[in-house]
Amino acid sequence: MTEPAWVQHAIWWQVYPLGFVGAFPAEPPPGPDEHRLRRIIEWFDHAVELGASGVALGPIFVSKTHGYDTTDHRRIDPRLGDDGDFDELITEAHRRGLRVLLDGVFNHVGTDFPRYRDAVAGDDTSWFLPTGSGEFETFEGHGELVALNHDNPDVVDYTVDVMTHWLGRGADGWRLDAAYAVPDRFWAQVLPRVRAEFGDAWFVAEVIHGDYSAHVREAGVDSVTQYELWKAIWSSLNDGNFHELDWALQRHNDFLDVFVPMTFIGNHDVTRIASKLENTRHLEHALVLLLTIGGTPSIYAGDESAYLGVKEERVGGDDAVRPEFTAPGTGVGDRGRDIYRLHQYLIGLRRRHPWLHTARTSSVALTNTGYVYRTSYGAEALVVALNIDDASMSLSLRDVGLAEGRIVAGSGAPPQDVLSQAEIEPHGWLIVAPG
């Protein structure tokens, strides 16, 4: 594993800035004099109170629309503000002990990217991939997203320059957008040069399908986004099929032998977990899973308060999951406050047990609607029981190798009780530590 030591304690709170501050979609777009990036600073205390140790920002560089059609990687998007606003954000984050992760789009650029405009005008086309018909290759058929030529040494140099520039301004790492579409050999050239100057930086690649471990080894990234597990969590809860989850967790164990994945149950690209789950009671189960298994967890802003939002496959279909935020706590009902407190408690549990970062899970009892697993690292262990059945579920601690256990948390269960057997209520859950 290559990750910096500080990542062992990392819990990210993810923000999509353009939506968060109401800068996109917006007509007319706000100007830099509104300094909207600073609105995110107003939420830093919320992130700290939640228990997060870092803020993972979506794109903040100049673009025409949603931030992923970058036109200048060295300038803050004027809809968000300017360099001074970025510097203030870094200062205020670090003052609170929060790391800052940036979102780098290096697979493609927007059609206003200066070198692309020059290429269209007939100048040097070497930064792009001509199709032979006067056009250039695009990213997944999106005409406004022009694919870069990653075999061009100038593109390598440019990416290194951008990364080191913002790390030098105080950022702590990079999320590499659409990294799955970029040849691993490109990252293998870029990242050693960046690490030579910023050895404590962390790099997580957006990868959806495929061989995660091979990507880490060949590209040299520290981590990848664990979409397999994200899918297994909501799908198993909706379908009443914990066998799918158990299979995904076995795969997850294999990944942990090579790297620590970025784990999540929500982000800016998917339907919010509170909307995805068909039974709202199972939101707690999803959160318990996220925070008791190995990984570097990321919590998408709003999910900690059970925000709703459905992603649609249409133009503007992401807007519902990327809303504008006002003041912390505004518009949050009783359910949202309960979920927020559960986040706080489980994040606190994870902080008290930092070994969970690299914990492996093993199935103790498994049915379609009941799952008991042991999460452990070395001599440390917790036992987690999840019940999504309409009937209660019995748990004998002797069956998991414990004479007795101490309740750490659970639905309808008083913490600190010592027991040898437990009943998990219908659609309930329980976390037990060795007594």
Backbone torsions as a table, in degrees:
resi	resn	phi	psi	omega
1	MET	NA	138.4	-176.4
2	THR	-105.1	-5.8	-169.1
3	GLU	-65.2	149.3	176.2
4	PRO	-63.8	155.8	-176.0
5	ALA	-61.4	-33.3	-175.2
6	TRP	-65.7	-20.2	-176.6
7	VAL	-69.3	-21.1	178.1
8	GLN	-56.7	-28.4	-177.0
9	HIS	-106.7	9.7	-173.3
10	ALA	-79.2	132.1	169.4
11	ILE	-135.8	112.5	-173.2
12	TRP	-88.4	144.3	167.6
13	TRP	-112.1	112.4	-171.3
14	GLN	-93.6	135.3	-178.8
15	VAL	-127.9	135.6	170.6
16	TYR	-99.2	97.3	-166.8
17	PRO	-57.7	-45.7	-174.8
18	LEU	-60.0	-39.0	176.6
19	GLY	-77.2	-42.5	-175.1
20	PHE	-55.5	-39.9	-176.8
21	VAL	-100.1	9.4	177.2
22	GLY	71.9	28.3	-178.3
23	ALA	-92.3	-19.0	177.2
24	PHE	-154.4	132.2	-6.7
25	PRO	-75.6	141.2	178.1
26	ALA	-154.9	135.9	-179.8
27	GLU	-136.7	116.6	-3.2
28	PRO	-74.5	157.7	179.1
29	PRO	-67.8	148.1	178.6
30	PRO	-68.4	156.1	178.4
31	GLY	-98.7	169.8	-177.7
32	PRO	-63.5	-23.2	-178.7
33	ASP	-69.1	-11.4	177.2
34	GLU	-84.7	-15.0	173.8
35	HIS	49.3	47.6	-173.6
36	ARG	-68.1	-21.9	178.3
37	LEU	-57.6	-29.4	-178.6
38	ARG	-69.1	-17.0	176.9
39	ARG	-63.6	-28.8	178.5
40	ILE	-66.4	-34.8	179.3
41	ILE	-58.1	-35.3	-179.0
42	GLU	-61.9	-16.7	-179.5
43	TRP	-100.4	-0.7	-176.9
44	PHE	-63.6	-38.1	178.5
45	ASP	-64.4	-35.6	174.9
46	HIS	-59.6	-45.2	179.8
47	ALA	-62.7	-41.2	179.1
48	VAL	-65.1	-45.0	179.5
49	GLU	-63.3	-32.8	176.4
50	LEU	-63.7	-34.6	-177.4
51	GLY	115.0	2.3	179.9
52	ALA	-67.2	152.5	176.8
53	SER	-112.4	-2.1	-179.7
54	GLY	-160.7	159.8	177.5
55	VAL	-116.3	120.9	178.3
56	ALA	-98.2	110.1	-176.4
57	LEU	-89.7	141.4	167.3
58	GLY	-74.1	-170.6	-174.0
59	PRO	-62.0	137.7	-179.9
60	ILE	-128.1	6.0	-176.6
61	PHE	-97.3	165.3	-171.9
62	VAL	-56.5	129.6	174.7
63	SER	-153.8	168.4	-179.9
64	LYS	-83.7	-34.9	-171.7
65	THR	-127.8	-100.8	-167.9
66	HIS	-87.5	2.9	177.8
67	GLY	98.3	-17.7	-179.3
68	TYR	-96.2	5.3	172.8
69	ASP	-111.3	62.7	-172.0
70	THR	-60.9	138.5	175.4
71	THR	-117.0	-15.5	176.5
72	ASP	-157.0	106.8	-177.2
73	HIS	-76.7	-7.6	-177.4
74	ARG	-101.9	1.1	-178.7
75	ARG	-125.0	141.6	172.8
76	ILE	-70.2	138.2	178.3
77	ASP	-57.3	124.1	-177.8
78	PRO	-60.8	-21.2	175.4
79	ARG	-66.8	-20.3	179.0
80	LEU	-99.7	-28.9	-178.7
81	GLY	143.6	-135.8	-175.7
82	ASP	-145.3	-173.9	-177.8
83	ASP	-59.6	-35.7	179.0
84	GLY	-62.1	-36.6	177.7
85	ASP	-67.3	-39.1	177.4
86	PHE	-63.2	-45.7	-179.6
87	ASP	-60.5	-39.7	178.7
88	GLU	-65.6	-40.5	178.8
89	LEU	-61.0	-45.6	179.3
90	ILE	-62.4	-45.6	-178.9
91	THR	-59.3	-47.2	-176.9
92	GLU	-70.4	-34.5	176.9
93	ALA	-65.4	-50.6	-177.3
94	HIS	-66.3	-31.5	177.5
95	ARG	-62.0	-29.8	179.3
96	ARG	-93.6	2.4	-178.4
97	GLY	81.7	16.4	179.9
98	LEU	-94.6	130.7	170.2
99	ARG	-78.2	162.7	179.2
100	VAL	-129.3	123.7	177.7
101	LEU	-107.4	130.1	178.4
102	LEU	-100.2	158.7	-178.8
103	ASP	-107.7	112.6	-177.2
104	GLY	-106.6	123.8	179.0
105	VAL	-102.9	97.6	-176.8
106	PHE	-118.8	7.8	173.6
107	ASN	-83.7	-33.6	-174.3
108	HIS	-151.4	169.1	177.7
109	VAL	-133.7	168.5	176.4
110	GLY	-81.5	165.9	-176.2
111	THR	-71.7	-10.0	174.9
112	ASP	-94.2	4.0	176.2
113	PHE	-61.0	125.5	-171.4
114	PRO	-52.5	-43.7	-178.5
115	ARG	-66.9	-29.5	176.7
116	TYR	-71.3	-41.4	177.4
117	ARG	-59.9	-40.1	177.6
118	ASP	-64.1	-40.7	-179.2
119	ALA	-64.6	-41.2	178.4
120	VAL	-63.9	-32.9	-179.8
121	ALA	-77.3	-3.7	176.2
122	GLY	105.5	3.6	178.1
123	ASP	-83.7	-157.7	-176.4
124	ASP	-55.9	124.9	179.9
125	THR	-106.3	7.8	-168.7
126	SER	-68.7	-15.0	177.9
127	TRP	-79.6	-9.6	-173.1
128	PHE	-128.4	-177.0	-173.8
129	LEU	-122.5	92.3	-179.8
130	PRO	-60.7	142.7	179.7
131	THR	-94.0	-8.6	-179.0
132	GLY	94.9	-3.7	179.8
133	SER	-116.9	21.8	-177.1
134	GLY	83.2	-0.2	178.8
135	GLU	-108.3	177.4	178.7
136	PHE	-129.4	153.4	179.4
137	GLU	-62.3	144.6	179.4
138	THR	-120.0	172.4	-179.8
139	PHE	-89.5	113.1	175.8
140	GLU	50.7	36.6	174.7
141	GLY	80.9	4.2	178.7
142	HIS	-84.5	107.8	-173.7
143	GLY	-61.6	-23.0	-178.9
144	GLU	-88.4	-1.4	179.7
145	LEU	-117.3	104.0	-172.3
146	VAL	-95.0	123.5	-176.8
147	ALA	-68.6	138.5	176.0
148	LEU	-84.9	154.8	175.1
149	ASN	-89.5	100.7	-173.7
150	HIS	-78.5	-2.4	174.2
151	ASP	-93.4	-0.1	177.5
152	ASN	-85.7	119.9	-179.7
153	PRO	-57.7	-28.1	178.9
154	ASP	-67.5	-33.3	177.1
155	VAL	-69.2	-38.2	174.8
156	VAL	-60.4	-49.7	-179.1
157	ASP	-60.6	-41.5	-179.1
158	TYR	-61.6	-45.4	-178.7
159	THR	-64.2	-43.2	176.8
160	VAL	-59.6	-43.2	-178.9
161	ASP	-62.6	-44.5	-179.7
162	VAL	-64.1	-47.7	-178.1
163	MET	-61.0	-48.0	-177.9
164	THR	-68.2	-31.9	178.4
165	HIS	-58.6	-49.8	-174.7
166	TRP	-79.9	-29.5	171.5
167	LEU	-64.5	-36.9	176.2
168	GLY	-66.4	-23.9	177.2
169	ARG	-86.4	-1.2	173.3
170	GLY	120.7	-6.2	177.0
171	ALA	-65.2	157.2	-175.3
172	ASP	-109.7	-7.2	-179.9
173	GLY	175.5	-178.7	-176.4
174	TRP	-135.8	134.7	160.7
175	ARG	-89.1	130.6	-176.9
176	LEU	-101.7	101.0	-175.7
177	ASP	-64.4	140.8	176.5
178	ALA	50.2	35.8	-178.4
179	ALA	-62.0	-25.1	179.5
180	TYR	-63.9	-21.2	-179.1
181	ALA	-91.8	-4.8	-177.3
182	VAL	-101.8	135.3	177.9
183	PRO	-58.6	136.3	178.8
184	ASP	-56.1	-32.9	-178.0
185	ARG	-62.8	-25.7	177.9
186	PHE	-67.3	-51.8	179.5
187	TRP	-62.7	-34.4	180.0
188	ALA	-65.2	-22.2	173.9
189	GLN	-87.2	-37.6	-174.2
190	VAL	-74.8	-52.2	-166.7
191	LEU	-65.5	-39.6	177.2
192	PRO	-60.2	-35.0	178.9
193	ARG	-69.1	-37.4	178.3
194	VAL	-70.2	-43.8	-179.7
195	ARG	-65.1	-27.7	178.8
196	ALA	-60.1	-28.1	179.7
197	GLU	-101.6	-30.9	-177.3
198	PHE	-131.7	77.4	-174.4
199	GLY	-69.6	-14.6	-178.1
200	ASP	-98.6	6.4	179.9
201	ALA	-78.9	153.3	-178.2
202	TRP	-118.5	139.5	-176.1
203	PHE	-129.0	119.2	178.7
204	VAL	-118.7	129.6	-176.2
205	ALA	-98.4	136.0	171.9
206	GLU	-76.0	109.2	177.1
207	VAL	-132.5	133.1	-175.9
208	ILE	-103.6	-55.5	-179.2
209	HIS	-117.7	171.4	171.4
210	GLY	102.6	-165.9	-175.8
211	ASP	-89.5	94.2	-177.1
212	TYR	-58.5	-45.7	-175.6
213	SER	-63.8	-40.6	178.7
214	ALA	-63.6	-38.1	179.3
215	HIS	-63.4	-42.9	179.0
216	VAL	-62.3	-45.8	-178.2
217	ARG	-64.7	-43.6	-171.9
218	GLU	-84.5	-32.5	-179.9
219	ALA	-88.3	-26.2	179.7
220	GLY	83.9	16.0	175.9
221	VAL	-76.2	164.9	178.1
222	ASP	-84.2	-31.5	-171.9
223	SER	-156.2	167.2	171.3
224	VAL	-135.6	162.1	178.2
225	THR	-73.6	129.0	-173.0
226	GLN	-90.9	72.4	-179.6
227	TYR	-69.1	-30.3	178.3
228	GLU	-58.2	-45.9	-177.7
229	LEU	-72.5	-38.8	175.5
230	TRP	-53.6	-48.5	-178.6
231	LYS	-64.4	-42.8	-177.4
232	ALA	-64.7	-34.0	-178.9
233	ILE	-65.0	-56.6	-176.3
234	TRP	-71.9	-34.1	-178.4
235	SER	-68.0	-43.5	-179.7
236	SER	-66.7	-36.4	178.0
237	LEU	-69.4	-39.3	179.6
238	ASN	-72.2	-39.2	-174.7
239	ASP	-89.0	-7.9	-173.8
240	GLY	63.2	49.2	-175.2
241	ASN	-139.2	79.8	179.8
242	PHE	-70.0	-11.4	175.9
243	HIS	-63.6	-37.2	176.7
244	GLU	-61.8	-43.9	180.0
245	LEU	-64.1	-43.0	-179.3
246	ASP	-61.8	-40.9	177.8
247	TRP	-62.1	-44.1	-179.5
248	ALA	-64.3	-35.9	179.3
249	LEU	-71.8	-30.6	172.9
250	GLN	-64.3	-43.2	174.8
251	ARG	-61.0	-41.3	-179.8
252	HIS	-59.6	-40.5	176.2
253	ASN	-58.5	-41.6	179.3
254	ASP	-63.7	-40.1	178.0
255	PHE	-61.8	-40.0	-176.9
256	LEU	-65.2	-17.2	174.0
257	ASP	-71.4	-19.0	-176.0
258	VAL	-112.2	-40.5	-175.6
259	PHE	-159.1	170.2	177.1
260	VAL	-105.9	111.7	-177.3
261	PRO	-68.9	156.2	167.9
262	MET	-82.6	116.4	-177.6
263	THR	-101.2	150.5	-176.8
264	PHE	-164.2	158.7	169.6
265	ILE	-121.4	7.2	175.9
266	GLY	-167.5	149.7	170.7
267	ASN	-157.2	-173.8	-172.7
268	HIS	-75.7	-4.5	-176.4
269	ASP	-106.8	-2.1	-173.3
270	VAL	-132.9	160.4	173.6
271	THR	-57.2	137.7	-178.6
272	ARG	-61.1	144.6	-174.5
273	ILE	-60.8	-33.9	179.4
274	ALA	-68.2	-23.8	174.7
275	SER	-90.3	-30.0	-176.4
276	LYS	-70.7	-35.9	-176.9
277	LEU	-78.4	132.0	-177.1
278	GLU	-76.8	-26.2	176.9
279	ASN	-114.9	113.7	-173.7
280	THR	-62.4	-23.4	178.9
281	ARG	-64.8	-21.4	-175.2
282	HIS	-85.1	0.0	173.3
283	LEU	-61.2	-36.9	178.5
284	GLU	-64.3	-40.1	-179.8
285	HIS	-62.4	-43.0	179.6
286	ALA	-61.0	-41.1	-179.0
287	LEU	-69.5	-40.5	176.8
288	VAL	-58.8	-43.3	177.9
289	LEU	-60.4	-50.3	-177.4
290	LEU	-54.0	-40.7	-169.4
291	LEU	-100.7	6.4	175.9
292	THR	-121.1	5.7	178.3
293	ILE	-114.3	166.4	177.8
294	GLY	-62.3	149.3	179.2
295	GLY	142.4	173.0	172.1
296	THR	-109.1	100.0	-171.0
297	PRO	-73.1	146.5	174.2
298	SER	-130.1	131.7	-179.2
299	ILE	-115.5	121.7	-177.5
300	TYR	-77.7	128.6	-175.8
301	ALA	-49.4	126.3	-177.7
302	GLY	104.8	-32.9	178.7
303	ASP	-63.0	-30.7	180.0
304	GLU	-66.8	-12.9	177.0
305	SER	-118.6	21.2	175.9
306	ALA	61.1	36.2	175.0
307	TYR	-58.7	148.7	175.7
308	LEU	-104.4	155.2	177.2
309	GLY	171.9	128.3	-177.4
310	VAL	-113.5	125.1	175.4
311	LYS	-78.3	135.7	179.2
312	GLU	-121.7	148.5	-179.9
313	GLU	-87.2	77.5	178.9
314	ARG	-160.2	168.4	174.1
315	VAL	-61.1	128.0	-176.7
316	GLY	80.4	9.3	-176.2
317	GLY	-69.8	-12.4	177.7
318	ASP	-88.7	-10.7	-170.5
319	ASP	-58.4	-37.6	-175.8
320	ALA	-67.6	-24.4	179.1
321	VAL	-99.5	3.3	179.3
322	ARG	-129.2	56.9	-173.2
323	PRO	-78.6	168.1	171.8
324	GLU	-77.8	141.0	177.6
325	PHE	-107.2	142.2	176.4
326	THR	-103.1	-123.8	-179.6
327	ALA	-87.8	147.8	178.0
328	PRO	-54.2	135.0	177.8
329	GLY	87.0	-12.1	-177.6
330	THR	-67.6	129.6	175.2
331	GLY	74.3	11.7	-179.9
332	VAL	-93.6	124.8	-179.2
333	GLY	-88.1	-171.3	-177.5
334	ASP	-60.2	-42.4	-179.4
335	ARG	-63.0	-42.8	178.7
336	GLY	-62.0	-39.3	178.7
337	ARG	-67.8	-37.7	177.7
338	ASP	-63.0	-44.0	-179.4
339	ILE	-66.9	-36.8	176.9
340	TYR	-61.4	-44.9	179.9
341	ARG	-65.0	-35.7	177.3
342	LEU	-66.3	-40.6	173.2
343	HIS	-55.1	-49.3	-178.5
344	GLN	-57.9	-44.8	-176.6
345	TYR	-65.8	-46.6	-176.6
346	LEU	-71.5	-33.8	174.2
347	ILE	-65.8	-40.3	175.6
348	GLY	-60.3	-41.1	176.4
349	LEU	-59.6	-43.7	-179.5
350	ARG	-65.8	-37.2	178.7
351	ARG	-67.9	-33.4	177.6
352	ARG	-74.2	-18.4	-179.8
353	HIS	-126.6	70.7	-175.9
354	PRO	-61.9	-17.4	176.5
355	TRP	-62.8	-17.8	178.2
356	LEU	-60.8	-21.6	179.7
357	HIS	-55.6	-37.5	-179.0
358	THR	-118.8	21.4	-177.9
359	ALA	-66.3	144.7	171.7
360	ARG	-102.9	152.3	179.0
361	THR	-113.9	146.9	175.1
362	SER	-138.6	137.6	-178.0
363	SER	-72.9	133.7	176.5
364	VAL	-106.9	-41.9	176.9
365	ALA	-146.3	136.7	-173.1
366	LEU	-145.3	122.6	167.8
367	THR	-133.2	-179.3	178.2
368	ASN	-58.5	-38.6	-171.6
369	THR	-117.7	5.9	177.2
370	GLY	-135.9	135.2	-176.5
371	TYR	-144.0	123.0	173.6
372	VAL	-119.2	125.1	179.4
373	TYR	-133.5	152.6	176.3
374	ARG	-102.9	126.2	176.7
375	THR	-111.3	123.7	-169.2
376	SER	-151.1	159.2	171.2
377	TYR	-151.3	118.1	-175.3
378	GLY	61.8	-129.1	-178.9
379	ALA	-86.8	-5.2	-177.7
380	GLU	-88.3	143.6	-179.4
381	ALA	-160.7	152.9	167.3
382	LEU	-133.7	153.7	174.3
383	VAL	-115.1	129.9	-177.2
384	VAL	-120.0	130.8	178.1
385	ALA	-119.9	129.1	179.3
386	LEU	-121.3	129.1	179.5
387	ASN	-126.6	119.0	176.9
388	ILE	-117.7	24.4	179.2
389	ASP	-96.3	161.4	176.7
390	ASP	-77.5	-10.1	177.1
391	ALA	-107.7	157.5	178.0
392	SER	-70.9	163.8	-177.4
393	MET	-128.6	131.6	-179.9
394	SER	-88.5	144.1	177.0
395	LEU	-132.7	117.4	173.5
396	SER	-101.0	119.3	-177.4
397	LEU	-67.5	-24.0	175.8
398	ARG	-63.5	-29.1	179.0
399	ASP	-69.5	-18.4	178.4
400	VAL	-108.6	15.7	174.3
401	GLY	84.4	18.0	-179.6
402	LEU	-119.2	134.3	174.6
403	ALA	-69.0	-39.6	175.8
404	GLU	-157.0	164.4	-178.7
405	GLY	-141.2	163.1	179.1
406	ARG	-111.0	126.7	179.6
407	ILE	-66.4	124.1	177.2
408	VAL	-93.7	-41.6	179.4
409	ALA	-166.5	160.4	177.2
410	GLY	169.9	160.8	176.9
411	SER	-77.6	124.8	178.8
412	GLY	68.7	18.4	-176.9
413	ALA	-122.7	126.0	178.3
414	PRO	-72.5	122.4	178.5
415	PRO	-58.3	151.4	176.4
416	GLN	81.4	-9.6	174.8
417	ASP	-60.4	138.5	176.6
418	VAL	-103.0	133.3	-174.3
419	LEU	-151.7	164.3	174.2
420	SER	-113.4	-14.0	178.5
421	GLN	-148.6	147.8	-177.8
422	ALA	-142.7	155.1	171.8
423	GLU	-112.8	121.1	177.2
424	ILE	-92.6	122.7	-174.8
425	GLU	-62.8	161.0	176.2
426	PRO	-53.2	131.3	-179.4
427	HIS	57.5	34.3	-179.9
428	GLY	-111.8	-176.7	-178.2
429	TRP	-154.9	162.2	-176.9
430	LEU	-153.1	140.4	172.6
431	ILE	-121.4	127.8	-176.2
432	VAL	-126.7	137.9	174.1
433	ALA	-106.7	151.5	176.0
434	PRO	-53.3	134.8	-176.9
435	GLY	-75.2	NA	NA
